[in-house]
Amino acid sequence: MRSLIHCLVPALALLLSACDQSVHTMSVEPGEVKSGGEATSQRTDRRAFLMPSANLSPEGRLDFAVGNSFFRSPWVIAPSTTTARDGLGPLFNTNACVNCHINDGRGHPPGVDADNAVSMLVRLSIPATDGDERTLQTLGVVPEPTYGTQLQDMAVPGITPEGRVRFDWSTRTMRFADGHEVELHAPTLRIDRLGYGPMHPETQFSARIAPPMIGLGLLEAIPEEAILANADPEDRNGDGISGKPNRVWDFAEQRTVLGRFGWKAGQPSLNQQNAHAFAGDMGLTTNLLPTDDCTVNQPDCRKAPNGGEPEVADNILASVLFYTRNVAVPQRRNVSEPRVLAGKTLFHEAGCASCHTPSFTTDKDAAVPELANQVIWPYTDLLLHDMGEALADGRSEFQASGREWRTPPLWGIGLTDTVSGRTDFLHDGRARTLLEAILWHDGEAKSARDHVLTFDAEQRAALLAFLNSL
């Protein structure tokens, strides 16, 4: 009997250990593999971010293709025989949406020898003074007097570009508890070749790469009350996380509403986001934003011919809106692998899910019926969080401070290199890897980052396996 007990004890211990492990290791949740619900695409190759919502009707897929054609086609200088797509500039950053959103993925900082930034733009503003209340209400910032709210580094013939964008890089090192070191690259923005004289001495700058296009219609369909339910601006629960909504001006509704899109949640809707991109990135007017981006200090720009009023017709803007609402989120990979599940557990244990909220259910009255009532897994709360001084741009935008950023969605992030051929994370593309991106977290995310710094090599690999499965 004693020998039998002696044999059973190790087996019992192993069984108890397995039970304990099952309690602490998270499992695959129902529907988790379909990050975008029934709209999820099964494609996971280089074209993974180019697919339409999987549940679109044949008519919807045709509308998607039409919108895609306008998203991809270059705009030309006015006057032109191509009257549907003329009016580019006079000042602009690119001549087609796809040039910034490469394969509908994220942009990147300019290279050392690049003539322009292309898939990264620089926002501009100056501190507000008395009398700027109306401007702040509608624009969220006070434009730089000569260069406006966005530096445009390209121009049509006969017009001088506004300037050239450059990054200078410095390095810093972060060390894990086990001694592993990671070198971080910190950018310093430099603008030269100014075409219209010096900027205001207190100009504020914010460099931002183009974000991925996937799942935007699903984010737009999340009920406002579901987003606000996660807000805790006063940190009443004392967890150190004080996410707050941005409140921004809606030009169509002529009122202040919840912000959802952009690095600081500065846009309320996809239609307004698209109209601002047409205006700022390509110098094209719409009925929503009917004035060009030339300032009073740029007379040649103001005199240049345009492509009609508006330059982007309502039907084109509507087609682009349908397209941007229906770029599908790709399905997850390897969700049941033990290492991925271990990484998912570590993600939650570190507190990452406090801001990167895993799941929502979209509204029953979504703008596109196929996006309604979908259980989605975007890993964002769409709220603003203080990310610390190292990531701060010092530039407020509506109610977002110079240290606050909207939580970016993580869905599809593991396919970044597959889609774009490179990895550039965070708002200015400074992080070359997901691990670097994590280590840049500070402010409200400091405790989560410090928890990750205790991870050993196996735990780091598990966390990255989970992120790369998204």
C-alpha positions in Angstrom: 0.0 0.0 0.0 2.8 2.4 0.9 4.5 1.8 -2.4 1.2 2.4 -4.2 0.8 5.7 -2.4 4.4 6.5 -3.2 3.6 6.0 -6.9 0.3 8.0 -6.8 1.7 11.1 -5.1 3.7 12.4 -8.1 0.8 11.6 -10.4 -1.6 13.5 -8.1 0.8 16.4 -7.9 1.0 16.5 -11.7 -2.8 16.5 -12.0 -3.1 19.3 -9.4 -0.5 21.3 -11.3 -2.4 20.9 -14.5 -5.6 22.0 -12.9 -3.9 25.0 -11.4 -2.4 25.9 -14.8 -5.9 25.6 -16.4 -7.2 28.2 -13.9 -4.5 30.7 -14.7 -4.0 30.2 -18.4 -6.7 31.8 -20.6 -8.4 29.8 -23.2 -9.8 30.5 -26.7 -13.0 32.5 -26.4 -16.0 31.9 -28.7 -15.8 33.9 -31.9 -12.3 35.2 -31.1 -10.7 34.0 -34.3 -13.1 36.3 -36.3 -11.8 39.6 -35.2 -14.3 41.5 -37.3 -17.3 39.2 -36.7 -19.0 37.9 -39.8 -17.3 40.6 -41.8 -13.8 39.0 -41.1 -11.7 38.1 -44.1 -9.8 34.8 -44.3 -6.9 36.3 -46.2 -3.7 36.6 -44.3 -1.1 37.2 -47.0 0.3 40.5 -48.5 -3.3 41.4 -49.6 -4.7 40.8 -46.1 -5.8 44.4 -45.6 -7.3 44.8 -49.1 -10.4 42.6 -48.7 -14.0 43.7 -48.5 -16.2 42.7 -45.6 -16.8 39.0 -46.0 -20.5 39.3 -45.6 -21.1 42.0 -48.2 -23.7 41.2 -50.9 -22.6 41.0 -54.6 -23.9 44.6 -55.0 -21.9 45.7 -51.9 -18.8 44.1 -53.4 -19.3 46.1 -56.6 -19.7 49.3 -54.5 -16.5 48.4 -52.6 -14.6 48.0 -55.9 -15.8 51.4 -57.1 -14.7 53.1 -53.9 -11.4 51.2 -54.1 -10.8 52.6 -57.6 -11.1 56.2 -56.3 -8.9 55.3 -53.2 -6.1 54.0 -55.5 -6.3 56.3 -58.5 -4.1 59.4 -58.6 -5.6 62.9 -58.7 -4.2 65.3 -61.3 -3.5 69.0 -61.6 -6.4 71.3 -62.8 -7.4 72.1 -65.4 -7.5 68.6 -67.0 -9.6 66.5 -69.3 -9.9 64.1 -66.4 -12.5 66.4 -64.8 -13.7 63.8 -62.2 -10.2 63.6 -60.7 -8.6 67.0 -61.2 -7.8 69.7 -58.7 -4.8 68.2 -57.0 -3.0 70.8 -54.7 -1.8 73.4 -55.2 -0.1 72.2 -52.0 -0.3 68.5 -51.0 1.4 65.5 -49.5 0.5 62.9 -52.0 -1.7 62.4 -55.1 -3.5 59.2 -54.0 -4.8 57.7 -50.8 -3.0 54.5 -51.3 0.4 56.2 -51.3 0.0 56.8 -47.6 -1.9 53.6 -46.7 0.4 51.2 -48.5 -1.6 48.0 -49.2 -4.1 49.7 -46.8 -1.5 49.2 -44.1 0.4 51.7 -41.9 2.8 54.4 -43.1 6.4 55.0 -42.1 8.8 57.8 -41.3 10.8 59.3 -44.2 14.1 57.8 -45.2 17.4 59.7 -45.0 17.5 60.5 -48.7 13.7 60.9 -49.3 12.5 64.1 -51.0 9.2 64.0 -49.1 7.6 62.1 -46.2 4.7 60.6 -48.3 3.1 58.3 -45.7 3.8 60.5 -42.6 2.4 64.0 -42.1 3.2 66.8 -39.6 0.4 68.6 -37.8 1.0 72.2 -36.9 -0.6 74.7 -34.5 0.2 77.5 -32.1 -0.9 78.1 -28.5 -4.4 79.6 -28.2 -5.0 83.2 -27.0 -8.1 85.2 -26.1 -10.5 85.3 -29.0 -9.6 81.8 -30.3 -12.6 80.1 -28.7 -14.6 79.5 -31.9 -11.5 78.2 -33.8 -10.8 75.8 -30.9 -14.4 74.6 -30.9 -14.4 73.8 -34.6 -10.8 72.9 -35.4 -9.5 71.8 -32.0 -6.3 73.8 -32.6 -5.2 77.2 -33.7 -3.5 77.0 -37.1 0.1 78.2 -37.7 -0.5 81.6 -39.4 1.5 80.8 -42.6 1.5 77.1 -42.9 -2.0 76.1 -41.5 -2.6 72.9 -39.6 -0.6 70.5 -41.7 2.8 70.9 -43.5 2.5 70.0 -47.2 5.9 69.1 -48.7 4.8 68.8 -52.3 3.2 71.3 -54.7 2.1 71.6 -58.3 4.4 73.2 -60.9 4.9 76.9 -60.2 4.0 76.7 -56.5 6.6 76.3 -53.8 6.3 73.4 -51.4 5.9 74.4 -47.7 9.0 72.5 -46.5 10.8 69.2 -46.1 10.4 66.8 -43.2 13.3 65.0 -41.6 14.0 62.9 -38.5 17.2 62.9 -36.6 17.6 59.8 -34.4 19.0 59.2 -30.9 19.0 56.0 -28.9 18.2 54.9 -25.4 18.3 51.4 -23.8 15.8 49.6 -21.7 16.8 46.6 -19.6 14.7 43.6 -18.6 15.0 42.0 -15.1 16.9 39.1 -16.7 19.5 41.5 -18.2 18.1 41.5 -21.8 18.5 44.9 -23.3 16.5 46.6 -26.1 17.7 49.7 -27.9 15.0 52.3 -28.6 15.2 54.9 -31.4 13.9 58.3 -30.4 13.1 60.7 -33.3 13.7 64.5 -33.3 11.6 66.2 -36.0 13.4 68.7 -38.3 11.8 70.8 -41.0 13.9 72.6 -43.5 13.5 74.3 -46.9 10.7 76.4 -45.6 9.0 77.9 -48.6 7.1 80.8 -47.1 9.4 82.2 -44.4 9.9 81.3 -40.7 7.1 79.7 -38.7 5.6 81.2 -35.6 8.1 81.0 -32.8 5.8 78.9 -30.6 4.7 76.4 -33.3 3.7 73.0 -32.0 4.5 70.0 -34.2 3.1 66.4 -34.3 4.5 63.8 -36.7 2.1 61.0 -37.5 2.3 58.0 -39.8 -0.8 56.8 -41.7 -2.7 54.2 -39.7 -4.1 50.9 -41.2 -7.4 51.0 -42.9 -8.9 47.8 -41.6 -12.1 47.6 -39.5 -12.9 51.3 -39.6 -16.6 50.9 -40.2 -16.8 48.4 -37.3 -15.1 51.0 -35.0 -17.6 53.6 -36.2 -20.5 51.2 -35.4 -19.5 50.7 -31.7 -22.3 52.3 -29.6 -21.2 55.5 -28.0 -22.4 54.3 -24.6 -20.2 51.2 -24.8 -17.2 53.5 -25.3 -18.1 55.8 -22.5 -18.7 52.9 -20.2 -14.9 52.4 -20.1 -14.1 56.1 -19.5 -12.8 57.0 -16.0 -11.2 60.5 -16.4 -11.0 61.0 -12.7 -9.6 57.5 -12.1 -12.3 56.9 -9.5 -11.5 53.2 -9.2 -7.9 54.0 -8.4 -6.3 51.6 -11.0 -4.1 54.3 -12.5 -6.0 54.2 -15.8 -8.0 57.3 -16.5 -9.2 57.0 -20.1 -11.3 59.9 -21.3 -13.3 60.6 -24.5 -12.3 63.3 -26.9 -15.1 65.7 -27.8 -14.8 67.1 -31.3 -16.7 69.2 -33.9 -18.9 67.4 -36.4 -19.2 69.6 -39.5 -22.2 67.7 -40.9 -24.2 68.0 -37.6 -22.7 71.3 -36.6 -22.2 70.2 -33.0 -19.7 68.7 -30.6 -19.7 64.9 -30.5 -17.6 62.0 -29.5 -14.3 61.6 -31.3 -13.2 58.2 -32.6 -10.7 58.5 -35.4 -7.1 59.7 -35.7 -4.2 59.4 -33.4 -5.9 61.7 -30.9 -9.5 60.8 -31.7 -9.8 64.2 -33.4 -12.4 63.1 -36.0 -16.0 62.0 -35.2 -16.8 60.0 -38.3 -15.2 58.3 -41.3 -16.8 60.7 -43.7 -15.2 63.7 -42.0 -11.9 61.9 -41.6 -11.9 61.2 -45.4 -12.8 64.8 -46.2 -10.0 66.1 -44.0 -7.6 63.6 -45.7 -8.7 64.9 -49.2 -8.2 68.5 -48.0 -5.0 68.2 -46.1 -3.2 65.4 -47.9 -4.2 66.2 -51.5 -5.5 69.8 -51.4 -9.0 68.8 -52.6 -12.2 70.4 -51.5 -15.5 68.7 -50.7 -18.9 70.0 -49.9 -18.2 69.2 -46.2 -14.9 71.1 -46.3 -15.3 73.6 -49.2 -12.3 75.8 -48.8 -8.7 75.0 -49.8 -5.8 74.8 -47.5 -3.9 77.9 -48.8 -3.3 80.6 -46.1 -3.3 84.4 -46.7 0.5 84.3 -46.6 0.5 82.0 -49.7 -0.9 84.3 -52.5 0.3 82.1 -55.4 -1.4 79.1 -53.9 -4.7 81.0 -53.5 -4.6 82.1 -57.2 -3.9 78.7 -58.6 -6.7 77.1 -60.7 -9.0 74.6 -59.0 -10.8 71.5 -60.2 -14.3 72.7 -59.6 -16.4 73.5 -56.5 -16.2 71.0 -54.9 -13.2 69.1 -56.4 -14.3 65.8 -54.9 -17.9 65.3 -56.0 -20.4 64.0 -53.4 -20.8 60.6 -55.2 -17.0 60.1 -55.1 -16.8 61.0 -51.4 -19.7 58.6 -50.8 -17.9 55.8 -52.7 -14.7 56.3 -50.7 -16.7 56.3 -47.5 -18.3 52.9 -48.4 -14.9 51.5 -49.2 -13.2 52.8 -46.0 -16.1 51.4 -44.0 -15.7 47.9 -45.4 -12.0 47.2 -45.5 -12.2 43.8 -43.7 -10.2 42.8 -40.7 -8.3 39.5 -41.3 -8.9 36.5 -39.2 -6.5 35.6 -36.4 -3.9 32.9 -36.7 -2.7 30.2 -34.2 -5.2 31.2 -31.6 -5.2 27.8 -29.8 -1.4 27.3 -29.7 -0.2 27.0 -26.1 2.4 29.8 -26.5 -0.3 32.2 -27.9 -2.6 31.4 -25.0 0.2 31.9 -22.5 0.9 35.2 -24.1 -2.8 36.2 -23.9 -2.7 35.4 -20.2 0.4 37.6 -19.8 -1.2 40.4 -21.8 -4.1 40.5 -19.3 -1.9 40.0 -16.2 0.3 42.9 -17.2 -2.8 45.1 -17.4 -2.6 45.8 -21.2 -6.3 45.0 -21.6 -7.2 48.0 -19.3 -6.7 50.2 -22.4 -6.7 47.7 -25.2 -10.2 46.5 -24.5 -10.6 43.2 -26.3 -14.1 43.1 -27.5 -17.3 45.1 -28.3 -20.6 44.4 -30.0 -21.5 46.8 -32.8 -24.8 48.7 -32.9 -27.9 47.2 -34.5 -28.3 50.4 -36.5 -24.8 50.5 -38.1 -24.5 52.6 -41.3 -23.8 49.4 -43.3 -26.2 46.5 -42.3 -23.5 43.9 -42.7 -21.5 45.6 -39.9 -24.4 45.6 -37.4 -24.7 43.3 -34.4 -21.2 42.0 -34.8 -19.0 40.8 -32.0 -15.6 42.3 -32.8 -12.2 42.1 -31.2 -10.3 45.4 -31.9 -8.3 45.6 -28.7 -8.9 49.3 -28.2 -11.2 51.5 -26.0 -11.1 54.4 -28.4 -10.3 56.6 -25.4 -7.5 59.1 -24.7 -4.7 58.1 -22.3 -1.7 59.9 -20.9 1.3 58.0 -22.4 4.1 59.9 -20.6 6.6 62.6 -21.6 8.7 60.5 -23.9 5.7 59.9 -26.3 4.2 63.4 -25.8 4.0 65.7 -28.8 3.1 68.7 -26.7 0.2 69.6 -29.0 -3.4 69.5 -27.7 -6.3 68.7 -30.0 -9.8 69.4 -28.8 -9.8 67.9 -25.3 -6.7 65.7 -25.9 -3.6 67.1 -24.2 -0.1 67.0 -25.5 0.6 63.8 -23.6 -2.6 61.9 -24.6 -3.2 59.5 -27.4 -6.1 57.4 -28.4 -5.6 53.7 -27.8 -4.8 52.3 -31.3 -6.6 49.0 -32.3 -4.3 46.0 -32.2 -6.3 43.8 -34.6 -4.2 42.9 -37.7 -1.0 44.1 -36.0 0.7 40.7 -36.5 0.4 41.0 -40.2 2.1 44.4 -40.4 5.4 43.1 -41.9 3.5 40.8 -44.3 1.4 43.6 -45.6 3.9 46.5 -45.6 7.2 44.8 -45.8 8.4 46.7 -42.7 7.3 47.4 -39.2 6.9 51.0 -37.9 4.8 51.3 -34.8 3.4 54.1 -32.6 2.2 57.5 -33.9 5.5 58.5 -35.5 6.7 55.1 -36.5 9.6 55.2 -34.0 9.2 51.6 -32.8 10.8 49.0 -35.2 9.3 46.0 -33.3 6.3 45.3 -31.1 8.6 44.9 -28.1 10.0 48.4 -28.7 6.5 49.7 -28.9 5.6 48.2 -25.5 8.8 49.6 -23.9 7.9 53.2 -25.1 4.7 53.0 -23.0 4.7 55.3 -19.9 2.3 57.5 -18.0 -0.9 55.5 -17.4 0.7 52.5 -19.1 3.9 52.6 -16.9 2.8 49.8 -14.5 1.9 47.6 -17.5 5.3 48.3 -19.1 7.1 47.7 -15.8 5.3 44.4 -15.4 6.5 43.3 -18.9 10.1 44.3 -17.9 9.9 41.4 -15.4 9.3 38.9 -18.1 12.0 36.4 -19.0 12.8 35.3 -22.6 10.1 32.6 -22.7 7.5 35.0 -21.4 8.5 37.7 -23.9 8.3 35.2 -26.7 4.8 34.2 -25.6 3.5 37.8 -25.3 4.8 38.5 -28.8 3.3 35.3 -30.2 -0.1 36.5 -28.9 0.3 40.0 -30.4 1.4 38.5 -33.7 -1.7 36.3 -33.7 -4.0 39.3 -33.7 
